[in-house]
Amino acid sequence: MLSAEQSKVIRSMLLALLAALLAAAVAIVFPLNWHLGRVEGYLLALVLPTCSYVIGIGRIASLRFFDESVSNPLLPADNIKLNTLKQYLSNTHEQLFLAVIVYALLSWHLSIEHIYLVFLFSVCFVLGRLLFANGYSRGAGGRSLGFALTFYSNLVGFVIGLVFLVKSII
């Protein structure tokens, strides 16, 4: 039997996977008249996820500037807020690394009419980061939807990009 926390995590995972699949379905079914090139679209799609990372860095810098107890990064800090911000930044770094690869795969292989999927995944990334940060203090169940929305949009994009890559090779 699953605990209440585990059930919430599973529900969040399924909801996030559904959202990522829905974004992909929308982009496939509804082509758009796109006016950006592939490189410009790729770089523009990375702006929002990069902002999530920059904000994380800024929040840690701000805490270190205004809180003397954590101003020296070489000393171990027993500061819950600093540790939470570091966890957010570490997880965002991992997700952003994956997004850079996924968005490149998609930008290279999707037709121009469907390339806006990269932007839909970019929005999923940012919403996921907001939910993750907001729910972090509430444990795994609180941060699970945010993590899953970021991760599953990257994962679905990776699978789509990988399929197109393999198709182009064969």
C-alpha positions, 0 to 999 in steps of 0.5 A: 500500500502506498503512503499518502505522500507516494500517492501524491507523487504518482498523481503528480507524475501522471499529471505532468506526463499528460501535460507534456504529451498534450503539448506534443499533441497540440504541436503536432495537430496544429501547425503554425506559420513560423517566422523564426529560423531554427537557431533563433527559435532554439535560443529563444526557447532557452531564455525562460529556462535560463531565467529560472537558473539565473533567478536561482543564482541570484537568490543564493547571492542575495541570501549570502549578501544579506545574511552574515551566517552564510556569507562565507561559501567555504564554511558549512552553513546550517541554514535551511533556506540556503540549503533549499536554494542550493537544492533548487539550483542543483536540480535546475542545473540538471534539468537545464542541461537536459533541456539544452540537448532536447531543445537542440534535437527538436529545433534541428529535426521538427518542421518549422510549422511544429517547432513551437513545441520547443516553446511549449516545453520551455513554458512547461520548464518554467512552470515546473520550476515555479511549482518545484520551488514553491512546493519544496518546503512541503516535501516530496509531494509538494515539489513532485508536480514541479519536478515532474513537469520539468522532467517529463517535458524534457523526456517527451521532447528527448524521445521525439527528438531521438525518433527524428534523429534515428529516422534521419539516419536510417 
